[in-house]
Amino acid sequence: MSGREGQIESAVEAERSVRLRNASGLHARPCHAIARTAQAFQAELRVACDGREVNGKSILDLMTLCAPCEAILSFRAQGQDSEELVSALAALVEGGFGEQH
């Protein structure tokens, strides 16, 4: 029996990139909103910006990205609800986190 036989594959993956629209970029409140949203899903989340990638469920990790307005955030989720997760995050970012643009 090979190492893969008998394993259940649950490697559903989804990716989406969005441009930050809020004037202040990725500061504490948007980081909290991303992490809080991501924690409501089972999928694992990685967030990348400008060559750096962090755990999307960690506010502190997200804050290290220091992404300014107009930066591109890339969301990569893996798990059964990954598509729903990246869709929810894209809507959050595209809405400017409810801040002024």
ZICOR-V405801 format. One record per backbone hydrogen bond with DSSP energy under -1.0 kcal/mol. CO is the residue of the C=O (numbers start at 1). NH is the residue of the N-H. If there is no record, write none. Layout:
BEGIN
co: <CO	CO>
nh: <NH	NH>
END
This chain:
BEGIN
co: <4	10	12	14	16	18	20	22	25	27	28	29	30	31	32	33	34	35	37	38	44	45	46	47	48	49	52	54	55	58	59	60	62	63	67	68	71	73	74	75	76	77	78	79	81	82	83	84	85	86	87	88	89	90	91	92	93	95	96	100>
nh: <7	12	79	77	75	73	70	25	27	31	32	33	34	35	36	37	38	39	40	41	78	56	76	54	74	52	49	47	58	62	63	64	65	66	26	71	20	18	48	16	46	14	44	82	85	86	87	88	89	90	91	92	93	94	95	97	96	98	99	23>
END
